[in-house]
């Protein structure tokens, strides 16, 4: 098993399914809470007292204001006490998108949050356009990012066209 969990900022980590089931590594790194962004990966340590927020997202899911509120409340409750792992199956799409939400709630600008996650994450990230556009529509910290800017970013950064 290759662990690819990465620390993004203090007490916030991104990982994949393998990271989420390695209890020794989680404990060694002070992880006491997990945001599970998948529909199929189980909450491996819930019975042992690990705190979980299960978001049940698919790659094409939209982030709603209700989901953003759940994330914000979970992070406010747990981050002062211990680290939080945000994971999806591969750690490339849903988990980075949710980390962007958390960073926006921490007053980061949209593209600054994206670039920080991309820089800190081992390997590549590619949150879906639909998920990023839904995050932008939330105007989390009062910053309005319109969908044309996201499309242009995808074109310039990933060479993806819509």
C-alpha positions in Angstrom: 0.0 0.0 0.0 1.4 3.4 -1.0 0.1 6.3 1.2 -0.4 9.5 -0.7 -2.1 11.5 2.1 -1.0 15.1 1.9 -1.1 17.9 4.4 -2.7 21.0 2.8 -2.6 23.4 5.7 -2.5 23.0 9.5 -4.7 20.0 10.5 -6.2 19.5 7.0 -5.2 16.5 4.9 -6.3 15.0 1.6 -6.1 11.3 0.9 -7.7 8.4 -0.8 -9.4 5.2 0.2 -6.2 3.5 1.3 -5.3 6.4 3.5 -8.7 6.3 5.2 -8.3 2.7 6.3 -4.7 3.0 7.7 -5.5 3.6 11.4 -1.8 3.6 12.5 -1.0 6.4 10.1 -4.1 8.4 11.0 -3.3 8.2 14.7 0.4 8.9 14.1 -0.6 12.1 12.3 -3.2 13.3 14.8 -6.2 12.6 12.5 -9.3 12.4 14.7 -12.0 13.2 12.1 -12.7 12.2 8.5 -14.8 13.7 5.8 -15.7 10.8 3.6 -16.7 12.1 0.1 -17.8 8.8 -1.4 -20.9 6.7 -1.7 -19.0 3.3 -1.5 -16.1 3.6 0.9 -17.1 2.7 4.4 -16.3 4.7 7.5 -13.7 2.2 8.7 -13.2 3.5 12.3 -16.5 5.0 13.3 -17.1 2.2 15.8 -13.7 3.0 17.4 -14.7 6.7 18.0 -13.4 8.4 14.9 -15.6 11.3 14.0 -17.0 11.2 10.4 -18.9 13.4 8.1 -20.2 11.3 5.2 -21.1 13.4 2.2 -22.2 10.7 -0.3 -20.9 12.6 -3.4 -20.5 11.3 -6.9 -17.9 12.9 -9.3 -20.7 14.9 -11.0 -22.4 16.0 -7.8 -23.0 19.7 -7.1 -22.0 21.3 -3.8 -25.2 22.8 -2.3 -25.4 25.4 0.5 -26.5 22.6 2.8 -23.4 20.6 2.1 -21.2 23.6 2.5 -22.9 24.3 5.9 -22.3 20.7 7.0 -18.7 20.9 6.1 -18.2 24.2 7.8 -19.8 23.0 11.1 -17.8 19.8 11.1 -14.5 21.6 10.5 -15.3 24.2 13.2 -16.0 21.4 15.7 -13.1 19.2 14.9 -10.2 21.2 13.6 -9.3 22.9 16.9 -9.0 19.4 18.5 -7.2 17.3 15.9 -6.4 16.8 12.2 -9.1 16.2 9.6 -8.7 13.9 6.6 -10.8 14.7 3.5 -10.9 11.7 1.2 -12.6 10.2 -1.8 -11.7 6.9 -3.6 -8.6 8.2 -5.4 -8.1 11.6 -3.8 -8.2 13.4 -7.2 -11.7 14.8 -7.7 -14.2 15.0 -4.8 -11.7 15.4 -1.9 -9.8 18.3 -3.6 -13.1 20.0 -4.3 -14.2 19.7 -0.7 -10.8 21.0 0.5 -11.4 24.0 -1.8 -14.7 24.6 0.0 -12.9 24.4 3.4 -10.2 26.9 2.3 -12.9 29.3 0.9 -14.6 29.1 4.3 -11.1 30.0 5.7 -11.1 33.2 3.6 -9.0 32.0 0.7 -9.8 33.3 -2.8 -11.2 30.7 -5.2 -8.3 30.2 -7.6 -5.7 30.6 -4.7 -7.4 27.7 -2.9 -7.4 25.6 -6.0 -3.7 26.3 -6.7 -2.7 25.6 -3.0 -4.5 22.2 -3.1 -2.9 21.4 -6.5 0.6 22.4 -5.2 0.4 20.5 -2.0 -1.3 17.3 -3.4 0.9 14.5 -4.6 0.0 13.6 -8.1 -2.6 15.5 -10.0 -6.1 16.8 -9.1 -9.0 17.3 -11.4 -12.2 18.2 -9.7 -15.0 18.2 -12.2 -16.1 21.4 -13.8 -19.6 20.8 -12.5 -18.5 20.5 -8.9 -16.2 23.6 -9.1 -18.9 25.7 -10.8 -21.4 24.7 -8.0 -18.8 25.8 -5.4 -18.2 29.1 -7.2 -22.0 29.7 -7.3 -22.0 29.6 -3.4 -20.1 32.9 -3.1 -18.7 31.5 0.1 -16.6 34.4 1.2 -18.3 37.1 -0.8 -16.1 36.5 -3.9 -18.1 36.0 -7.1 -16.4 33.7 -9.6 -18.4 33.3 -12.7 -18.6 30.1 -14.7 -16.8 31.7 -17.7 -13.7 32.3 -15.5 -13.8 28.6 -14.4 -14.1 27.5 -18.1 -11.2 29.7 -19.0 -9.1 28.3 -16.1 -9.8 24.8 -17.3 -8.8 25.7 -20.8 -5.6 27.4 -19.7 -4.6 25.0 -16.9 -5.8 21.6 -18.1 -6.3 22.1 -21.8 -9.9 21.0 -21.4 -12.6 22.6 -23.5 -16.4 22.8 -23.1 
